[in-house]
């Protein structure tokens, strides 16, 4: 792992030796790689369905809402 970091550090310092055009080419290539990685694993909102449902197990929703709303009167608006 350490060798990888050293190579990365060398690569970054070597970027200063490149022309602006060469750096732009590298920047565009990295941007494309990043976009490709994002498109391979898109996250859909529907995948979150049911997430955290175990937290609500055994909770009376009506009572929870009643308790929550009762706190509103105690809060001061700033």
ZAMARPA-976979 format. One record per residue (C-alpha): residue number from 0; x negated, y, z negated. Coordinates in Angstrom, 1 decimal, decimal comma. Last residue first. Example, Ala and Ser with C-alpha at 12.3 -4.5 7.8 and 13.67 -1.06 7.14 Angstrom:
// residues 2
atom i 1 px -13,7 py -1,1 pz -7,1 .
atom i 0 px -12,3 py -4,5 pz -7,8 .
END
This chain:
// residues 78
atom i 77 px 36,2 py 32,8 pz -17,2 .
atom i 76 px 39,4 py 30,8 pz -17,7 .
atom i 75 px 39,6 py 29,3 pz -21,2 .
atom i 74 px 40,3 py 25,7 pz -21,7 .
atom i 73 px 42,6 py 24,5 pz -24,6 .
atom i 72 px 45,7 py 24,5 pz -22,4 .
atom i 71 px 44,0 py 22,3 pz -19,8 .
atom i 70 px 43,2 py 19,7 pz -22,4 .
atom i 69 px 46,8 py 18,5 pz -22,4 .
atom i 68 px 46,5 py 17,8 pz -18,7 .
atom i 67 px 43,8 py 15,2 pz -19,3 .
atom i 66 px 45,7 py 13,5 pz -22,1 .
atom i 65 px 48,8 py 13,2 pz -19,9 .
atom i 64 px 46,7 py 12,0 pz -16,9 .
atom i 63 px 45,2 py 9,3 pz -19,1 .
atom i 62 px 48,6 py 8,3 pz -20,5 .
atom i 61 px 50,0 py 7,9 pz -17,0 .
atom i 60 px 47,0 py 6,0 pz -15,8 .
atom i 59 px 47,1 py 3,5 pz -18,7 .
atom i 58 px 43,5 py 2,2 pz -18,6 .
atom i 57 px 42,8 py -1,5 pz -18,8 .
atom i 56 px 40,7 py -1,7 pz -15,7 .
atom i 55 px 39,8 py 1,9 pz -14,7 .
atom i 54 px 36,1 py 1,4 pz -14,8 .
atom i 53 px 36,4 py -1,9 pz -12,9 .
atom i 52 px 37,7 py 0,1 pz -9,9 .
atom i 51 px 34,3 py 1,7 pz -9,4 .
atom i 50 px 34,3 py 1,3 pz -5,7 .
atom i 49 px 37,6 py 0,0 pz -4,5 .
atom i 48 px 37,4 py 1,6 pz -1,1 .
atom i 47 px 33,9 py 3,1 pz -0,6 .
atom i 46 px 33,5 py 1,2 pz 2,7 .
atom i 45 px 36,4 py 3,2 pz 4,1 .
atom i 44 px 34,3 py 6,3 pz 4,1 .
atom i 43 px 32,0 py 4,7 pz 6,7 .
atom i 42 px 28,3 py 4,7 pz 6,4 .
atom i 41 px 26,4 py 4,4 pz 9,6 .
atom i 40 px 23,5 py 1,9 pz 9,5 .
atom i 39 px 22,0 py 1,6 pz 13,0 .
atom i 38 px 22,9 py 5,2 pz 13,9 .
atom i 37 px 20,7 py 6,7 pz 11,1 .
atom i 36 px 17,7 py 4,7 pz 12,1 .
atom i 35 px 18,1 py 5,8 pz 15,7 .
atom i 34 px 18,4 py 9,5 pz 14,6 .
atom i 33 px 15,1 py 9,2 pz 12,6 .
atom i 32 px 13,3 py 7,5 pz 15,5 .
atom i 31 px 14,5 py 10,3 pz 17,8 .
atom i 30 px 13,3 py 13,0 pz 15,4 .
atom i 29 px 10,0 py 11,3 pz 15,1 .
atom i 28 px 9,6 py 11,3 pz 18,9 .
atom i 27 px 10,6 py 14,9 pz 19,1 .
atom i 26 px 8,1 py 15,9 pz 16,5 .
atom i 25 px 5,3 py 13,9 pz 18,2 .
atom i 24 px 6,0 py 15,6 pz 21,5 .
atom i 23 px 6,1 py 19,0 pz 19,8 .
atom i 22 px 2,8 py 18,3 pz 18,1 .
atom i 21 px 1,3 py 17,5 pz 21,6 .
atom i 20 px 2,6 py 20,7 pz 23,0 .
atom i 19 px 1,2 py 22,7 pz 20,1 .
atom i 18 px -2,2 py 21,2 pz 20,7 .
atom i 17 px -3,5 py 18,6 pz 18,4 .
atom i 16 px -6,3 py 19,0 pz 15,8 .
atom i 15 px -3,9 py 20,1 pz 13,1 .
atom i 14 px -2,1 py 16,8 pz 13,5 .
atom i 13 px -5,3 py 15,0 pz 12,3 .
atom i 12 px -4,6 py 16,1 pz 8,7 .
atom i 11 px -1,2 py 14,3 pz 8,8 .
atom i 10 px -2,6 py 11,2 pz 10,4 .
atom i 9 px -5,4 py 11,0 pz 7,8 .
atom i 8 px -2,9 py 11,3 pz 5,0 .
atom i 7 px -0,8 py 8,6 pz 6,6 .
atom i 6 px -3,8 py 6,3 pz 6,9 .
atom i 5 px -4,7 py 6,9 pz 3,3 .
atom i 4 px -1,1 py 6,2 pz 2,2 .
atom i 3 px -1,1 py 2,9 pz 4,2 .
atom i 2 px -4,4 py 1,9 pz 2,6 .
atom i 1 px -2,8 py 2,4 pz -0,8 .
atom i 0 px 0,0 py 0,0 pz 0,0 .
END
